Amino acid sequence: MISAISFIIEWENAKLSELDRAKRMLAALSRQAAELAKSRPFAAELLVFYDEHEIKRSIPADAVEEMVDKASWPGTIAVTGVDGLTYYDQKNHGATVASHPVIVFLDSDVIPDDGWLAALVAGYEERGALAIGGEAYLARETVVERIWAQFWMFGSKPFADRTYESRRFYANNVMFDRETFLRHLFVDTGGHRGQCVDLAHRLRDGGVTIWRQGRAAVSHPPPQGFVHSLNRAVSDGHGKVARLRERGLWFLWVNPLMSLVRLVASLGSMLVRMVRRLRAHPSDIVVLPLSLVAGIAYYLATFAGELMSMVRPAWVKQTFKI
């Protein structure tokens, strides 16, 4: 039985989304940790990290002070500045300094559904897991969210009402046995994102089963505006090339022809997702044309990111930041 968890929150994504989302995340986490503590012996450590060169401490500290009920929080709280650590580095650092044997990575821009924590804990205990992720989806509260929800990578409700084996996890919503994670960590593969794909691969190679719990879902925001969308898409392409170069026989996969093959596969997968999601949400047909245009543009930008990264990878990484 899990009796203690260290919750590790990076404040990188909060720079890109509305502060309101980070506050709603903290409120949901606070409430659910308190509820869990009422049902069992349970201690929680909240660790929030921010880049002290880019963010004023008062921003995350005030959000924690406002949204986390200290009277009912079953443990300790720390808001800590770090020197230039980025998204995955903050997660690695958090795992290193965490006090409890189980850690949860929860991003500052996702909002847990009701029952998220209880479901994640139940799945972890049910399977004797060392790594278990939840689901992530785009809410449909605005037109922009509905457009992205039709085609983007994150899932769509309803999710499987069970714990199931998976090949991957989302770094924004995942629970680990701390010692298992520390033996692997997120490794810099040369891109801004995608280290979770590499970690999942190394975990499986090391004999660690990755589980997913369909009831442990969080909502994720779409990219914020045109520039962020472009940077995200190009960075996705750059990350693919960077990860492929780490593997043997990379020259078979890192070339314009294979990039074109990946583009066609991405567009095909996108169309399948759109059909499936439209069946689940028929009212989204009103934004279907915009979703189709946005999806094609996104994956074309990813394709361009791959091609540019074959020639000038350092320039792409520096220019298209997320």
FIMI-483287 format. One record per residue (C-alpha): residue in three letters; residue number from 1; x, y, z. Coordinates in steps of 0.02 Angstrom, whole numbers. Layout:
BEGIN
<tipa->ALA&midren->NUM&x->X&y->Y&z->Z>
...
END
This chain:
BEGIN
<tipa->MET&midren->1&x->0&y->0&z->0>
<tipa->ILE&midren->2&x->64&y->173&z->-45>
<tipa->SER&midren->3&x->85&y->274&z->115>
<tipa->ALA&midren->4&x->186&y->422&z->51>
<tipa->ILE&midren->5&x->206&y->515&z->-115>
<tipa->SER&midren->6&x->317&y->658&z->-172>
<tipa->PHE&midren->7&x->224&y->767&z->-299>
<tipa->ILE&midren->8&x->347&y->854&z->-416>
<tipa->ILE&midren->9&x->283&y->1006&z->-510>
<tipa->GLU&midren->10&x->386&y->1101&z->-640>
<tipa->TRP&midren->11&x->339&y->1283&z->-670>
<tipa->GLU&midren->12&x->404&y->1287&z->-849>
<tipa->ASN&midren->13&x->237&y->1253&z->-934>
<tipa->ALA&midren->14&x->152&y->1383&z->-826>
<tipa->LYS&midren->15&x->252&y->1514&z->-922>
<tipa->LEU&midren->16&x->159&y->1464&z->-1080>
<tipa->SER&midren->17&x->-18&y->1441&z->-1017>
<tipa->GLU&midren->18&x->-133&y->1548&z->-912>
<tipa->LEU&midren->19&x->-88&y->1556&z->-728>
<tipa->ASP&midren->20&x->-268&y->1505&z->-694>
<tipa->ARG&midren->21&x->-229&y->1329&z->-754>
<tipa->ALA&midren->22&x->-85&y->1310&z->-632>
<tipa->LYS&midren->23&x->-197&y->1371&z->-491>
<tipa->ARG&midren->24&x->-334&y->1249&z->-539>
<tipa->MET&midren->25&x->-206&y->1108&z->-543>
<tipa->LEU&midren->26&x->-144&y->1152&z->-368>
<tipa->ALA&midren->27&x->-321&y->1162&z->-300>
<tipa->ALA&midren->28&x->-367&y->992&z->-373>
<tipa->LEU&midren->29&x->-207&y->913&z->-307>
<tipa->SER&midren->30&x->-233&y->989&z->-135>
<tipa->ARG&midren->31&x->-411&y->927&z->-124>
<tipa->GLN&midren->32&x->-374&y->751&z->-186>
<tipa->ALA&midren->33&x->-221&y->727&z->-74>
<tipa->ALA&midren->34&x->-326&y->778&z->76>
<tipa->GLU&midren->35&x->-464&y->657&z->24>
<tipa->LEU&midren->36&x->-338&y->514&z->9>
<tipa->ALA&midren->37&x->-267&y->553&z->181>
<tipa->LYS&midren->38&x->-441&y->534&z->255>
<tipa->SER&midren->39&x->-455&y->355&z->189>
<tipa->ARG&midren->40&x->-284&y->287&z->238>
<tipa->PRO&midren->41&x->-120&y->331&z->324>
<tipa->PHE&midren->42&x->-41&y->445&z->195>
<tipa->ALA&midren->43&x->95&y->578&z->186>
<tipa->ALA&midren->44&x->121&y->697&z->40>
<tipa->GLU&midren->45&x->269&y->804&z->-8>
<tipa->LEU&midren->46&x->237&y->946&z->-131>
<tipa->LEU&midren->47&x->392&y->1004&z->-224>
<tipa->VAL&midren->48&x->372&y->1150&z->-345>
<tipa->PHE&midren->49&x->522&y->1204&z->-449>
<tipa->TYR&midren->50&x->545&y->1360&z->-553>
<tipa->ASP&midren->51&x->690&y->1438&z->-650>
<tipa->GLU&midren->52&x->743&y->1580&z->-538>
<tipa->HIS&midren->53&x->819&y->1674&z->-685>
<tipa->GLU&midren->54&x->655&y->1683&z->-780>
<tipa->ILE&midren->55&x->516&y->1678&z->-650>
<tipa->LYS&midren->56&x->490&y->1781&z->-493>
<tipa->ARG&midren->57&x->473&y->1670&z->-341>
<tipa->SER&midren->58&x->314&y->1761&z->-292>
<tipa->ILE&midren->59&x->220&y->1690&z->-442>
<tipa->PRO&midren->60&x->226&y->1504&z->-396>
<tipa->ALA&midren->61&x->238&y->1541&z->-209>
<tipa->ASP&midren->62&x->81&y->1648&z->-209>
<tipa->ALA&midren->63&x->-12&y->1519&z->-314>
<tipa->VAL&midren->64&x->33&y->1382&z->-190>
<tipa->GLU&midren->65&x->-12&y->1492&z->-43>
<tipa->GLU&midren->66&x->-181&y->1533&z->-119>
<tipa->MET&midren->67&x->-233&y->1364&z->-187>
<tipa->VAL&midren->68&x->-158&y->1232&z->-72>
<tipa->ASP&midren->69&x->-250&y->1212&z->93>
<tipa->LYS&midren->70&x->-106&y->1194&z->215>
<tipa->ALA&midren->71&x->-222&y->1143&z->355>
<tipa->SER&midren->72&x->-277&y->986&z->261>
<tipa->TRP&midren->73&x->-119&y->953&z->158>
<tipa->PRO&midren->74&x->-49&y->791&z->232>
<tipa->GLY&midren->75&x->135&y->835&z->233>
<tipa->THR&midren->76&x->264&y->964&z->180>
<tipa->ILE&midren->77&x->270&y->1098&z->44>
<tipa->ALA&midren->78&x->422&y->1177&z->-38>
<tipa->VAL&midren->79&x->437&y->1305&z->-179>
<tipa->THR&midren->80&x->616&y->1304&z->-241>
<tipa->GLY&midren->81&x->711&y->1407&z->-369>
<tipa->VAL&midren->82&x->833&y->1314&z->-481>
<tipa->ASP&midren->83&x->975&y->1382&z->-586>
<tipa->GLY&midren->84&x->927&y->1368&z->-769>
<tipa->LEU&midren->85&x->852&y->1193&z->-759>
<tipa->THR&midren->86&x->727&y->1160&z->-897>
<tipa->TYR&midren->87&x->571&y->1051&z->-905>
<tipa->TYR&midren->88&x->647&y->876&z->-892>
<tipa->ASP&midren->89&x->794&y->935&z->-786>
<tipa->GLN&midren->90&x->673&y->1001&z->-656>
<tipa->LYS&midren->91&x->587&y->831&z->-650>
<tipa->ASN&midren->92&x->754&y->740&z->-630>
<tipa->HIS&midren->93&x->807&y->860&z->-494>
<tipa->GLY&midren->94&x->642&y->839&z->-404>
<tipa->ALA&midren->95&x->659&y->650&z->-404>
<tipa->THR&midren->96&x->836&y->666&z->-336>
<tipa->VAL&midren->97&x->786&y->772&z->-186>
<tipa->ALA&midren->98&x->616&y->691&z->-153>
<tipa->SER&midren->99&x->592&y->611&z->17>
<tipa->HIS&midren->100&x->462&y->478&z->-19>
<tipa->PRO&midren->101&x->477&y->309&z->-108>
<tipa->VAL&midren->102&x->342&y->349&z->-237>
<tipa->ILE&midren->103&x->347&y->505&z->-347>
<tipa->VAL&midren->104&x->217&y->586&z->-459>
<tipa->PHE&midren->105&x->260&y->704&z->-601>
<tipa->LEU&midren->106&x->116&y->824&z->-631>
<tipa->ASP&midren->107&x->137&y->972&z->-748>
<tipa->SER&midren->108&x->94&y->1149&z->-700>
<tipa->ASP&midren->109&x->-26&y->1170&z->-847>
<tipa->VAL&midren->110&x->-134&y->1014&z->-830>
<tipa->ILE&midren->111&x->-292&y->1000&z->-725>
<tipa->PRO&midren->112&x->-331&y->831&z->-644>
<tipa->ASP&midren->113&x->-506&y->762&z->-660>
<tipa->ASP&midren->114&x->-601&y->717&z->-503>
<tipa->GLY&midren->115&x->-538&y->549&z->-439>
<tipa->TRP&midren->116&x->-373&y->564&z->-532>
<tipa->LEU&midren->117&x->-258&y->530&z->-383>
<tipa->ALA&midren->118&x->-363&y->389&z->-310>
<tipa->ALA&midren->119&x->-367&y->303&z->-480>
<tipa->LEU&midren->120&x->-179&y->321&z->-507>
<tipa->VAL&midren->121&x->-143&y->250&z->-333>
<tipa->ALA&midren->122&x->-267&y->107&z->-359>
<tipa->GLY&midren->123&x->-187&y->61&z->-526>
<tipa->TYR&midren->124&x->-12&y->66&z->-451>
<tipa->GLU&midren->125&x->-62&y->-48&z->-308>
<tipa->GLU&midren->126&x->-169&y->-163&z->-415>
<tipa->ARG&midren->127&x->-26&y->-202&z->-535>
<tipa->GLY&midren->128&x->120&y->-188&z->-415>
<tipa->ALA&midren->129&x->181&y->-59&z->-538>
<tipa->LEU&midren->130&x->348&y->28&z->-547>
<tipa->ALA&midren->131&x->284&y->151&z->-678>
<tipa->ILE&midren->132&x->104&y->199&z->-713>
<tipa->GLY&midren->133&x->38&y->344&z->-813>
<tipa->GLY&midren->134&x->-131&y->424&z->-828>
<tipa->GLU&midren->135&x->-219&y->495&z->-980>
<tipa->ALA&midren->136&x->-213&y->671&z->-1051>
<tipa->TYR&midren->137&x->-344&y->755&z->-1158>
<tipa->LEU&midren->138&x->-390&y->927&z->-1225>
<tipa->ALA&midren->139&x->-543&y->1007&z->-1148>
<tipa->ARG&midren->140&x->-678&y->1072&z->-1265>
<tipa->GLU&midren->141&x->-718&y->1232&z->-1172>
<tipa->THR&midren->142&x->-666&y->1351&z->-1314>
<tipa->VAL&midren->143&x->-669&y->1345&z->-1504>
<tipa->VAL&midren->144&x->-478&y->1335&z->-1509>
<tipa->GLU&midren->145&x->-479&y->1187&z->-1390>
<tipa->ARG&midren->146&x->-611&y->1098&z->-1495>
<tipa->ILE&midren->147&x->-507&y->1126&z->-1653>
<tipa->TRP&midren->148&x->-350&y->1051&z->-1575>
<tipa->ALA&midren->149&x->-445&y->913&z->-1486>
<tipa->GLN&midren->150&x->-495&y->842&z->-1655>
<tipa->PHE&midren->151&x->-319&y->807&z->-1718>
<tipa->TRP&midren->152&x->-181&y->829&z->-1587>
<tipa->MET&midren->153&x->-83&y->691&z->-1501>
<tipa->PHE&midren->154&x->-173&y->688&z->-1334>
<tipa->GLY&midren->155&x->-316&y->567&z->-1310>
<tipa->SER&midren->156&x->-503&y->596&z->-1306>
<tipa->LYS&midren->157&x->-633&y->544&z->-1179>
<tipa->PRO&midren->158&x->-701&y->420&z->-1137>
<tipa->PHE&midren->159&x->-544&y->323&z->-1090>
<tipa->ALA&midren->160&x->-532&y->140&z->-1043>
<tipa->ASP&midren->161&x->-605&y->110&z->-870>
<tipa->ARG&midren->162&x->-460&y->-1&z->-816>
<tipa->THR&midren->163&x->-273&y->-18&z->-790>
<tipa->TYR&midren->164&x->-187&y->-82&z->-946>
<tipa->GLU&midren->165&x->-11&y->-113&z->-1011>
<tipa->SER&midren->166&x->59&y->22&z->-1125>
<tipa->ARG&midren->167&x->216&y->61&z->-1223>
<tipa->ARG&midren->168&x->224&y->243&z->-1169>
<tipa->PHE&midren->169&x->169&y->372&z->-1043>
<tipa->TYR&midren->170&x->144&y->559&z->-1034>
<tipa->ALA&midren->171&x->275&y->650&z->-931>
<tipa->ASN&midren->172&x->140&y->770&z->-872>
<tipa->ASN&midren->173&x->44&y->636&z->-775>
<tipa->VAL&midren->174&x->142&y->486&z->-714>
<tipa->MET&midren->175&x->187&y->394&z->-553>
<tipa->PHE&midren->176&x->352&y->303&z->-525>
<tipa->ASP&midren->177&x->438&y->199&z->-397>
<tipa->ARG&midren->178&x->572&y->328&z->-355>
<tipa->GLU&midren->179&x->720&y->208&z->-356>
<tipa->THR&midren->180&x->668&y->138&z->-524>
<tipa->PHE&midren->181&x->657&y->312&z->-597>
<tipa->LEU&midren->182&x->826&y->364&z->-525>
<tipa->ARG&midren->183&x->908&y->216&z->-612>
<tipa->HIS&midren->184&x->849&y->282&z->-781>
<tipa->LEU&midren->185&x->804&y->468&z->-772>
<tipa->PHE&midren->186&x->757&y->579&z->-919>
<tipa->VAL&midren->187&x->909&y->590&z->-1033>
<tipa->ASP&midren->188&x->944&y->736&z->-1149>
<tipa->THR&midren->189&x->914&y->671&z->-1325>
<tipa->GLY&midren->190&x->950&y->840&z->-1406>
<tipa->GLY&midren->191&x->771&y->904&z->-1419>
<tipa->HIS&midren->192&x->658&y->1012&z->-1312>
<tipa->ARG&midren->193&x->531&y->872&z->-1289>
<tipa->GLY&midren->194&x->520&y->685&z->-1318>
<tipa->GLN&midren->195&x->633&y->623&z->-1179>
<tipa->CYS&midren->196&x->483&y->530&z->-1110>
<tipa->VAL&midren->197&x->479&y->426&z->-1270>
<tipa->ASP&midren->198&x->662&y->382&z->-1246>
<tipa->LEU&midren->199&x->634&y->341&z->-1061>
<tipa->ALA&midren->200&x->487&y->228&z->-1101>
<tipa->HIS&midren->201&x->597&y->135&z->-1225>
<tipa->ARG&midren->202&x->737&y->113&z->-1098>
<tipa->LEU&midren->203&x->617&y->58&z->-962>
<tipa->ARG&midren->204&x->544&y->-77&z->-1073>
<tipa->ASP&midren->205&x->718&y->-134&z->-1124>
<tipa->GLY&midren->206&x->760&y->-145&z->-938>
<tipa->GLY&midren->207&x->612&y->-258&z->-904>
<tipa->VAL&midren->208&x->501&y->-125&z->-824>
<tipa->THR&midren->209&x->318&y->-139&z->-874>
<tipa->ILE&midren->210&x->232&y->26&z->-908>
<tipa->TRP&midren->211&x->50&y->34&z->-854>
<tipa->ARG&midren->212&x->-86&y->161&z->-892>
<tipa->GLN&midren->213&x->-241&y->198&z->-789>
<tipa->GLY&midren->214&x->-388&y->259&z->-892>
<tipa->ARG&midren->215&x->-477&y->342&z->-746>
<tipa->ALA&midren->216&x->-327&y->450&z->-698>
<tipa->ALA&midren->217&x->-351&y->588&z->-828>
<tipa->VAL&midren->218&x->-294&y->768&z->-839>
<tipa->SER&midren->219&x->-344&y->904&z->-961>
<tipa->HIS&midren->220&x->-204&y->985&z->-1061>
<tipa->PRO&midren->221&x->-208&y->1155&z->-1149>
<tipa->PRO&midren->222&x->-175&y->1175&z->-1336>
<tipa->PRO&midren->223&x->-23&y->1278&z->-1390>
<tipa->GLN&midren->224&x->-46&y->1462&z->-1353>
<tipa->GLY&midren->225&x->-56&y->1558&z->-1516>
<tipa->PHE&midren->226&x->28&y->1542&z->-1686>
<tipa->VAL&midren->227&x->209&y->1562&z->-1630>
<tipa->HIS&midren->228&x->196&y->1431&z->-1494>
<tipa->SER&midren->229&x->105&y->1313&z->-1613>
<tipa->LEU&midren->230&x->241&y->1333&z->-1744>
<tipa->ASN&midren->231&x->380&y->1312&z->-1617>
<tipa->ARG&midren->232&x->297&y->1157&z->-1545>
<tipa->ALA&midren->233&x->276&y->1076&z->-1716>
<tipa->VAL&midren->234&x->453&y->1114&z->-1776>
<tipa->SER&midren->235&x->523&y->1057&z->-1608>
<tipa->ASP&midren->236&x->428&y->893&z->-1627>
<tipa->GLY&midren->237&x->516&y->865&z->-1793>
<tipa->HIS&midren->238&x->684&y->914&z->-1719>
<tipa->GLY&midren->239&x->656&y->795&z->-1573>
<tipa->LYS&midren->240&x->618&y->649&z->-1688>
<tipa->VAL&midren->241&x->780&y->675&z->-1783>
<tipa->ALA&midren->242&x->879&y->695&z->-1622>
<tipa->ARG&midren->243&x->810&y->533&z->-1548>
<tipa->LEU&midren->244&x->837&y->435&z->-1708>
<tipa->ARG&midren->245&x->1018&y->492&z->-1716>
<tipa->GLU&midren->246&x->1046&y->411&z->-1546>
<tipa->ARG&midren->247&x->1002&y->240&z->-1615>
<tipa->GLY&midren->248&x->1104&y->121&z->-1718>
<tipa->LEU&midren->249&x->1088&y->129&z->-1908>
<tipa->TRP&midren->250&x->1015&y->304&z->-1887>
<tipa->PHE&midren->251&x->1061&y->348&z->-2067>
<tipa->LEU&midren->252&x->924&y->230&z->-2127>
<tipa->TRP&midren->253&x->794&y->334&z->-2035>
<tipa->VAL&midren->254&x->863&y->511&z->-2042>
<tipa->ASN&midren->255&x->842&y->562&z->-2224>
<tipa->PRO&midren->256&x->712&y->659&z->-2325>
<tipa->LEU&midren->257&x->628&y->503&z->-2392>
<tipa->MET&midren->258&x->596&y->431&z->-2219>
<tipa->SER&midren->259&x->537&y->602&z->-2159>
<tipa->LEU&midren->260&x->410&y->600&z->-2300>
<tipa->VAL&midren->261&x->355&y->426&z->-2248>
<tipa->ARG&midren->262&x->332&y->486&z->-2069>
<tipa->LEU&midren->263&x->233&y->636&z->-2131>
<tipa->VAL&midren->264&x->113&y->525&z->-2229>
<tipa->ALA&midren->265&x->96&y->409&z->-2078>
<tipa->SER&midren->266&x->61&y->557&z->-1963>
<tipa->LEU&midren->267&x->-73&y->626&z->-2079>
<tipa->GLY&midren->268&x->-151&y->454&z->-2094>
<tipa->SER&midren->269&x->-154&y->432&z->-1905>
<tipa->MET&midren->270&x->-226&y->606&z->-1887>
<tipa->LEU&midren->271&x->-371&y->566&z->-2003>
<tipa->VAL&midren->272&x->-409&y->406&z->-1906>
<tipa->ARG&midren->273&x->-408&y->504&z->-1743>
<tipa->MET&midren->274&x->-523&y->636&z->-1814>
<tipa->VAL&midren->275&x->-651&y->509&z->-1872>
<tipa->ARG&midren->276&x->-648&y->419&z->-1705>
<tipa->ARG&midren->277&x->-661&y->579&z->-1604>
<tipa->LEU&midren->278&x->-799&y->650&z->-1713>
<tipa->ARG&midren->279&x->-902&y->495&z->-1676>
<tipa->ALA&midren->280&x->-879&y->527&z->-1490>
<tipa->HIS&midren->281&x->-915&y->714&z->-1508>
<tipa->PRO&midren->282&x->-1030&y->740&z->-1659>
<tipa->SER&midren->283&x->-1056&y->925&z->-1620>
<tipa->ASP&midren->284&x->-873&y->956&z->-1664>
<tipa->ILE&midren->285&x->-916&y->938&z->-1847>
<tipa->VAL&midren->286&x->-936&y->1128&z->-1851>
<tipa->VAL&midren->287&x->-748&y->1148&z->-1821>
<tipa->LEU&midren->288&x->-696&y->998&z->-1928>
<tipa->PRO&midren->289&x->-635&y->1101&z->-2078>
<tipa->LEU&midren->290&x->-529&y->1211&z->-1965>
<tipa->SER&midren->291&x->-462&y->1057&z->-1875>
<tipa->LEU&midren->292&x->-414&y->978&z->-2040>
<tipa->VAL&midren->293&x->-321&y->1134&z->-2098>
<tipa->ALA&midren->294&x->-236&y->1157&z->-1929>
<tipa->GLY&midren->295&x->-186&y->974&z->-1921>
<tipa->ILE&midren->296&x->-111&y->971&z->-2095>
<tipa->ALA&midren->297&x->-17&y->1133&z->-2059>
<tipa->TYR&midren->298&x->49&y->1063&z->-1894>
<tipa->TYR&midren->299&x->118&y->903&z->-1969>
<tipa->LEU&midren->300&x->190&y->995&z->-2118>
<tipa->ALA&midren->301&x->284&y->1106&z->-1994>
<tipa->THR&midren->302&x->343&y->949&z->-1904>
<tipa->PHE&midren->303&x->405&y->881&z->-2071>
<tipa->ALA&midren->304&x->496&y->1045&z->-2103>
<tipa->GLY&midren->305&x->572&y->1033&z->-1930>
<tipa->GLU&midren->306&x->643&y->862&z->-1973>
<tipa->LEU&midren->307&x->717&y->923&z->-2137>
<tipa->MET&midren->308&x->796&y->1078&z->-2059>
<tipa->SER&midren->309&x->867&y->974&z->-1916>
<tipa->MET&midren->310&x->959&y->863&z->-2037>
<tipa->VAL&midren->311&x->1057&y->1015&z->-2095>
<tipa->ARG&midren->312&x->1063&y->1136&z->-1947>
<tipa->PRO&midren->313&x->1005&y->1048&z->-1788>
<tipa->ALA&midren->314&x->1084&y->1173&z->-1667>
<tipa->TRP&midren->315&x->1003&y->1321&z->-1756>
<tipa->VAL&midren->316&x->832&y->1237&z->-1754>
<tipa->LYS&midren->317&x->844&y->1198&z->-1568>
<tipa->GLN&midren->318&x->897&y->1376&z->-1528>
<tipa->THR&midren->319&x->771&y->1462&z->-1642>
<tipa->PHE&midren->320&x->613&y->1360&z->-1609>
<tipa->LYS&midren->321&x->602&y->1352&z->-1420>
<tipa->ILE&midren->322&x->451&y->1293&z->-1320>
END
